[in-house]
Amino acid sequence: MGRTPFIAGNWKMFKTIPEAVSFVRALKSSLTGLSGVEVAVCPPFTALAPVAEILRGSGIAVGAQDVFWEERGAYTGEVSPLMLKDAGCSCVIIGHSERRQFFGESDEKVNRKVKAALACGLTPIMCVGETLVQRENGITEKVVGEQTEAGLSGLSPEQAAGVVIAYEPVWAIGTGKTASDEDAQQVIAFIRRLVNDLYGFGTAERIRIQYGGSVKPGNAAGLLARPDIDGALVGGASLEIESFVGIIRAAAPGI
């Protein structure tokens, strides 16, 4: 096994630059000496560079919430992977259900963004997940399988192993509903089997798969204890120091 748990906070459209700076200063001091878990914060684009400046050398990574698939060009309003690297990012969320729902992101666009991120040395956090209607219709594995396969399409086994997959059931995002530990484990184990079928055992053992969807300090330990769940993509609970640190501590071995 040997997969290091990875907790990433998705701030969505929250926090001005002063709020972001104040938060990460407090986060840095709260996590001093913590080991065995990787941590990233994903602020809005406007706060990336100031946050990265404060976190430099701290071991806490900085990620963006989206990226475009070209390195430069006439794409008004878009931000390239090169620009994210320049701002201090090491990872980027791709294909979050809100991007798919509100901005029409297709599996093909997600795949282009994953490839572009990898080409620039950014770790993609690729989101997959089913809606409530799809779960009730019994097609969770079909939906999640198609999203996973399309998102990883065209990657080498080595590249695929460097992707982080975030399983986020759409019905659990921002609703207060969480998949049960067993439900989350079941779908994430299915994703790992699919990666095994596509890329072989070595890649499937190395790839990290997070759970996301109303993760809180109270439910984090149970989820993270499951054998295939390698961390969490945290939304609302990542906006408050106490709750985010509580989740990180639940992921850290021996604490």
C-alpha positions as CSV (number, residue, x, y, z in Angstrom):
1,M,0.0,0.0,0.0
2,G,2.0,3.0,1.2
3,R,-0.3,5.7,-0.2
4,T,0.1,8.9,1.8
5,P,-3.4,10.4,2.7
6,F,-4.1,13.7,0.9
7,I,-6.5,16.3,2.3
8,A,-7.3,19.2,0.0
9,G,-9.6,22.1,0.9
10,N,-11.7,23.6,-2.0
11,W,-12.6,27.1,-1.0
12,K,-14.9,27.6,-4.0
13,M,-15.9,31.3,-4.4
14,F,-15.0,32.3,-0.8
15,K,-12.3,34.4,0.8
16,T,-10.8,37.8,-0.3
17,I,-7.0,38.1,-0.3
18,P,-6.8,39.4,3.3
19,E,-9.1,36.6,4.5
20,A,-7.1,34.0,2.6
21,V,-3.8,35.3,3.9
22,S,-5.0,35.4,7.5
23,F,-6.4,31.8,7.2
24,V,-3.3,30.2,5.9
25,R,-1.1,31.9,8.5
26,A,-3.2,30.3,11.1
27,L,-3.3,27.0,9.3
28,K,0.5,26.9,9.0
29,S,0.9,27.4,12.8
30,S,-1.8,24.8,13.5
31,L,-0.1,22.1,11.5
32,T,3.5,22.6,12.7
33,G,5.2,19.2,13.1
34,L,2.3,17.2,11.6
35,S,3.5,14.4,9.4
36,G,2.2,11.4,7.4
37,V,-0.5,13.4,5.6
38,E,-0.4,15.7,2.6
39,V,-2.4,18.9,2.8
40,A,-3.4,21.4,0.1
41,V,-5.6,24.5,0.0
42,C,-7.3,25.6,-3.2
43,P,-8.2,29.3,-3.0
44,P,-9.9,31.4,-5.7
45,F,-7.5,32.5,-8.5
46,T,-7.1,36.0,-7.0
47,A,-5.6,34.7,-3.8
48,L,-3.3,32.0,-5.2
49,A,0.0,34.0,-5.4
50,P,-0.3,35.6,-1.9
51,V,-1.3,32.3,-0.3
52,A,1.6,30.5,-2.0
53,E,4.0,33.1,-0.8
54,I,3.0,32.5,2.8
55,L,3.0,28.7,2.5
56,R,6.3,28.5,0.7
57,G,8.5,25.9,2.5
58,S,5.6,24.9,4.9
59,G,4.8,21.6,3.3
60,I,1.2,22.8,2.7
61,A,0.6,22.8,-1.1
62,V,-1.5,25.3,-3.1
63,G,-3.9,24.2,-5.7
64,A,-6.3,26.0,-8.1
65,Q,-9.9,25.2,-8.7
66,D,-9.8,25.0,-12.5
67,V,-7.4,25.4,-15.4
68,F,-7.6,25.8,-19.2
69,W,-6.0,23.2,-21.5
70,E,-3.7,25.6,-23.5
71,E,-0.5,27.1,-22.1
72,R,-1.2,30.5,-23.7
73,G,-3.4,32.1,-26.3
74,A,-6.5,34.2,-27.1
75,Y,-8.8,32.7,-24.5
76,T,-10.2,35.6,-22.6
77,G,-10.9,34.9,-19.0
78,E,-9.0,31.6,-18.8
79,V,-6.0,30.7,-16.7
80,S,-3.3,28.3,-18.1
81,P,-1.4,25.6,-16.3
82,L,1.8,27.6,-16.8
83,M,0.2,30.6,-15.0
84,L,-0.9,28.4,-12.1
85,K,2.7,27.1,-11.8
86,D,3.9,30.6,-11.9
87,A,1.5,31.6,-9.1
88,G,2.9,28.8,-6.9
89,C,0.4,26.0,-7.5
90,S,1.4,22.3,-7.4
91,C,-2.1,20.8,-8.0
92,V,-5.4,21.7,-9.5
93,I,-9.0,20.5,-9.2
94,I,-10.5,19.5,-12.5
95,G,-14.1,18.5,-13.4
96,H,-15.7,19.4,-10.1
97,S,-19.5,18.7,-10.4
98,E,-20.2,22.4,-10.1
99,R,-18.0,23.0,-13.2
100,R,-19.8,20.2,-15.0
101,Q,-23.3,21.5,-13.8
102,F,-22.9,25.3,-14.2
103,F,-20.3,25.6,-16.9
104,G,-21.0,22.6,-19.2
105,E,-17.7,20.8,-18.7
106,S,-17.8,17.5,-20.5
107,D,-15.6,14.4,-19.9
108,E,-13.7,15.3,-23.0
109,K,-12.8,18.8,-21.6
110,V,-11.9,17.3,-18.3
111,N,-9.5,14.9,-20.1
112,R,-7.9,17.8,-22.0
113,K,-7.4,19.7,-18.7
114,V,-5.9,16.6,-17.0
115,K,-3.4,16.2,-19.8
116,A,-2.5,19.9,-19.8
117,A,-2.0,19.9,-16.0
118,L,0.3,16.8,-16.2
119,A,2.3,18.3,-19.0
120,C,3.1,21.3,-16.8
121,G,3.9,19.3,-13.7
122,L,0.7,20.0,-11.9
123,T,-1.1,17.2,-10.0
124,P,-4.7,16.9,-11.3
125,I,-7.4,16.3,-8.7
126,M,-10.0,14.8,-11.1
127,C,-13.6,14.8,-9.7
128,V,-16.1,12.1,-10.6
129,G,-19.5,11.4,-9.1
130,E,-23.2,10.5,-9.7
131,T,-26.3,12.6,-9.0
132,L,-29.1,11.4,-6.7
133,V,-31.3,10.3,-9.6
134,Q,-28.5,8.3,-11.1
135,R,-27.8,6.6,-7.7
136,E,-31.5,5.8,-7.2
137,N,-31.6,4.4,-10.8
138,G,-28.8,2.0,-9.8
139,I,-26.3,3.4,-12.4
140,T,-23.7,4.8,-10.0
141,E,-20.9,2.5,-11.3
142,K,-21.8,3.1,-14.9
143,V,-21.7,6.9,-14.5
144,V,-18.6,7.0,-12.3
145,G,-16.8,4.4,-14.5
146,E,-17.5,6.4,-17.7
147,Q,-16.3,9.6,-16.1
148,T,-13.1,7.9,-14.8
149,E,-12.3,6.2,-18.0
150,A,-12.9,9.3,-20.2
151,G,-11.0,11.5,-17.8
152,L,-7.9,9.3,-17.8
153,S,-8.1,8.5,-21.5
154,G,-4.8,8.6,-23.4
155,L,-2.6,8.7,-20.3
156,S,0.3,6.3,-19.8
157,P,0.2,4.1,-16.6
158,E,2.9,6.3,-15.1
159,Q,0.8,9.5,-15.8
160,A,-2.4,7.9,-14.5
161,A,-0.6,7.0,-11.2
162,G,0.1,10.7,-10.7
163,V,-3.5,11.7,-10.9
164,V,-5.6,12.1,-7.8
165,I,-9.2,11.0,-8.3
166,A,-11.9,12.6,-6.0
167,Y,-15.1,10.6,-5.8
168,E,-17.8,13.2,-5.0
169,P,-21.4,12.0,-5.1
170,V,-23.2,15.1,-6.4
171,W,-26.0,14.6,-3.9
172,A,-23.6,14.9,-1.0
173,I,-21.9,18.2,-2.0
174,G,-23.0,21.1,0.2
175,T,-26.1,19.2,1.3
176,G,-25.0,18.0,4.7
177,K,-25.6,14.4,3.4
178,T,-22.6,12.2,3.3
179,A,-22.2,8.8,1.7
180,S,-21.9,6.1,4.4
181,D,-18.4,4.9,5.0
182,E,-19.4,1.6,3.3
183,D,-21.0,3.3,0.3
184,A,-18.0,5.5,-0.2
185,Q,-15.6,2.6,0.2
186,Q,-17.6,0.5,-2.3
187,V,-17.5,3.1,-5.1
188,I,-13.9,4.0,-4.5
189,A,-12.9,0.3,-4.5
190,F,-14.8,0.1,-7.8
191,I,-12.8,3.0,-9.2
192,R,-9.5,1.3,-8.1
193,R,-10.6,-2.0,-9.9
194,L,-11.3,0.0,-13.0
195,V,-7.9,1.7,-12.9
196,N,-6.4,-1.8,-12.4
197,D,-8.3,-3.0,-15.6
198,L,-7.1,0.0,-17.6
199,Y,-3.5,0.4,-16.4
200,G,-2.5,-2.6,-14.3
201,F,-2.0,-3.4,-10.7
202,G,0.9,-1.1,-10.0
203,T,-1.0,2.0,-11.1
204,A,-4.1,1.0,-9.2
205,E,-2.1,0.5,-6.0
206,R,-0.4,3.9,-6.4
207,I,-3.2,6.1,-7.5
208,R,-4.8,8.1,-4.7
209,I,-8.6,8.3,-4.5
210,Q,-10.2,10.9,-2.2
211,Y,-13.8,11.1,-1.0
212,G,-15.6,14.4,-1.1
213,G,-19.1,15.5,-0.1
214,S,-19.9,17.1,3.3
215,V,-16.8,15.8,5.0
216,K,-16.5,17.1,8.5
217,P,-14.3,16.3,11.6
218,G,-17.1,14.0,12.9
219,N,-17.3,11.7,9.9
220,A,-13.7,12.0,8.6
221,A,-12.1,9.3,10.7
222,G,-14.7,6.7,9.7
223,L,-14.3,7.4,6.0
224,L,-10.5,7.6,6.1
225,A,-10.2,4.3,8.0
226,R,-11.6,2.5,4.9
227,P,-8.8,0.7,2.9
228,D,-9.4,2.4,-0.4
229,I,-10.1,5.9,0.7
230,D,-6.9,7.9,0.5
231,G,-8.0,11.3,1.8
232,A,-10.7,13.9,1.3
233,L,-11.6,16.8,-0.9
234,V,-13.2,19.1,1.6
235,G,-15.6,22.0,0.8
236,G,-17.4,24.0,3.4
237,A,-15.4,22.5,6.3
238,S,-12.1,23.7,4.8
239,L,-13.2,27.4,5.3
240,E,-12.9,27.2,9.1
241,I,-9.5,26.4,10.8
242,E,-10.9,24.2,13.5
243,S,-12.9,21.9,11.2
244,F,-10.2,21.7,8.5
245,V,-7.5,20.9,11.0
246,G,-9.8,18.3,12.7
247,I,-10.2,16.5,9.3
248,I,-6.4,16.7,8.7
249,R,-5.7,15.2,12.1
250,A,-8.2,12.4,11.4
251,A,-6.0,11.5,8.4
252,A,-2.7,11.6,10.1
253,P,-1.4,8.3,11.3
254,G,-0.9,7.8,15.0
255,I,-2.8,10.9,16.1
